[in-house]
């Protein structure tokens, strides 16, 4: 079957899903994942973020609706799922569920070996994945001796060794120290720059604003809104759907805009550094007007 190449790599159309206990996790979810971009799925606990990600690689199967990869509906036969999971890698929030090898090398090689690749190719893929993540020095380390942040990196490397076109990560920065979280996000930036489509779920509104190209905001199994971070945060009504509350830069932006102190020409600041830059521009403009009046 021919693959339809568009700007959308994954499409979720009217997906409904409930767990065996009757919990309805997705209620007719429809959205497109843009190719080669960074998408953040944002929402509180129970919003359906994890369940949505698990549909992207066929771990969960819709009760109604469908998922498409490159315009082709996903099939759920064994061979078709193997191909899907090679194209769409998922990294769980609890990485201990995903790490299977005794050493880092053994763990990262697990996926390529399951593809039936020759050992020279397996070694090449493992070395490449570890190098891209920046943890080549950990190759011989026992997995149980790693820190939580290092385990996260190994799980990402394991997914990358399959050379997926899409990498989906569930709460990738949860439990990480700020430095480790920043390092991981920089790794994801590098992967996106090299053409990998990256999707994350997160509670962290600051990360969603400063890192993502596109936001998907969820609540109670439904998509509330989608758009660029600036579009989503410029709409004050979205505040009630942000689990951690609006980022500080956005709160200050809203405060100034509602008082007529924020010019329309300036966009929503994506972080505090950009906010300060905008405020310097505003202060300079105010000083110039004062000098002209004088």
N, C-alpha and C positions, 0 to 999 in steps of 0.2 A: 504494500500500500504506500502511495506517495505521501511524504510528510509535507504539510503545509507550513512554510516558514513565514511567520508574522512577527510583530513586535511582542506578542504574547506567547510565553513558553508554556505556561500552565493555566488552564481555565477551569474554574469550579462553577457548575451551573445547577442551581436549584437543589443543592445537596441537603438531604435530611438524614440524620443519624441519631439512633438511640442505643444506649448500652443495655445489656441483658436485664439489668435491674429496672429498666423502664425510664431511666434518666435520658431526657431528650437533649443532646449536646449541640446539635446543629439543626436550625430551623429554616430550611430553604436558602442556604448560603450560596450567593453568586459573587464571584470576583475573578479578575484576571491578574496574573502575575507577570509583570513586564520583563522581557528578556534582558539579561545582562545588567539588571538594576538591583538596588538594595531595598527590600521591602520589610517593614516592621509591622507585626500584628500586635495591636495594643488593646488591653482590656483587663478587667479584674479577674480574680479567681472565679471559675465557673462560666466564663464568657464563651468558651469553646475554642480557645486558641490552640491548645495542644491537639485536640481532636481534629481540627482543621489541618494542622501540619501532618498528622498521621494519615490523612486522606491523600496527601500529595504523592506518597510513594506506595500506596496500596495497603498499608498496615491496617487501616480501617476501610471498609467497603460501604458505600452509601446505601441506605434503604431506598431512597429515591434520589433522582438527579444523577449527574455524571461528572467525572473529572476527565479533562482532555490534556494530553501532552502533545505540543506542536499541532494542535487542531484535531488530533486523532483520539477518540474515546479510549480510555484505559480499559484493558481486559484483565481478568483476574485468574486466568489459568496460570499454572506454575511457571512455565517458560516466559509468559508475558510479564508476570510479576518480577521475575529475575531481571529482565531487561529494564523494567521500570525502575527498579531499585538501584540499578547501575547508573541510570540517568539522573535519578533524584535521590541524593543522600540525605538521611535524617540523623541528627545528633540529639539524643534524649537529654532532658534536664538532669536526670540521675544517671551520670555516665557509668557508674558501677554496673548498671544493667547491660552496658554495651561493651565493656572491656572484657575480653575472653582469654587473651594470651598471657603466658607467664612473664614474658618480657615485652618491652615496647615494640621491638621488631616483630615478634611473633604475633602481637595483637594487630598491628597495622597490616601485616601480611595476610591476615585471615581472609579478608574479602577477595583480594586478587587470587589467592590460592583456590578459593571456591569457584572462581571463574574458569579454573582449569588451565591457567597460564603456566608457561614454563618457568622454572625457578629463576633464570637470569632476568626475565621480564618482571617477575614478582619483586626481586631485589631492587631493580631499577625503579619500579613504582613506589616501593616503600621509601627508598632513599630520596626520591623526588618529593614525596608527600612530607616527609620529616623536614627536609630542607625548606620547603615553602612555608611550613609552620614555624620554622626556626628552632626545632628541638632535635636536630640530628645527634646532638651529644647525649641524648637520652636513650638511644637505640638499644643498648644492652641492659638498661636498668629494669629491675623487676617492677611490674605494674603496681604491686601492692605498696612499694616504697615511695610512690609519687605523691606530691601534694595534690589537693583538689584542683588547683589551677592547671597543673601539669597533666592531670588525667583528662581535663577538658580538651587540652591541646592534642593529646593522643587520640581522643575520640574523633576530633575534627580530622586529624591526619588519616585515621582509618577510613573515614568517609571519602576523603580526597583520593586515596589510593585506588578507588574505583573509577576515578576521573569523571565525576558526575557533571552534568550541565547545570544542575540546580542543587544547592546545598541549603537545607532547612534545619534550623537550630532552635530547640525549645528552651527558652530562658537561658541563653548561653552565658550571661554574666552573673546569674544567681549564685550567691555564695562565694564570689570571687572578691579579693581585695581590689581596691581601686586601680592599683598598678597592673594587676593581672587582667582586669576587665578591659583596661585601655589597650593592653598588648593584644588581647584577643580581637577586639574591634579593629585594630590596625591590620591584623592578619586578614580579617574578613574584607576590609577595604582593599587590600592587595589582591585578594581572589576576585573581587568584583572588577577591579581594574584590568584583570587578565581575561575577563569575559564570563566568569561564573555568575549565575544568578543566585543571589543570597537572600534568604527569607529567615527572619527571626521572629519569635514571639517574645514579648517583654512586658513587665509591669512598669518599667522605668521610663517615665515621660521624657526625661532629659536625654536619654540615649536615643529614643525614638525621634526627637526633634533634631538632634545634632548629627546623627549618623545616617538615617534612612533617606532614600530618594522619595519613597512613597509610604504612606501609612494606611493601614486597614484597622479601623476601630470597631471592636466587637463588644456586645453586651447580651447576655442570656441566650447565646447560641445564634445570634443574628449579627449581620454587618450593619453598623450604625452609619458609618460614612467612610469614604476613601478619598485620597487626594495627596498632594504634596504636604510635607509637614507644615509649611507656612500656610497653606490653604486650610488645613484642619485646625491649627491653633489660632488662626485669625478669626475663626467662628466661635464666639463666646459660648454658644450653647453646647459645644462639645465638652465643656469643663466637667459636667456631671458624669461623663463616661471614662474619665481618666483616673485609674485606681490610685495612683500616687499623687494626684493633684497636678495642676499645670506646672511646668518648669518655672523657676524663679524669673528667668528672662522674659517669659511670656506674661507672668503676672504683672511685672513692671510695665511691659508694653501695653497691656489692657488698661492699667491704672492711668497711664499718660494719654492713651488714645481717647478714653472716655471723658477726659478733661480738656480735650482739644489741644493737647501739648505734643502730639505725635503726628508729623506730617504724613499725608497719604502716600507720598513718594517713597517713604522708607518702609521696607518690608518687615515682617516679624523677625526679630533677632533669633538666631539658632542656638546661641549660647551666651553666657555672661560676657565673654570677650567681645563678641559682636555687638552686644547691647552697649557696652562701654564705648565702642567705636562710634555707634550711632549717637550716643549722648554727647560725645565730643563734637560731632558735626552740628548737633542742635545748639550746643553752647557757643560754638564758633559763629553760627548763623545769628544767634541772639546778640552776641557781642558786636557783630558787624552792623546790625540794625541800630544798636544803641549808639555806635560811633557816627552813623549817618545822621541820626536825629540830633546828635550833639553838634 
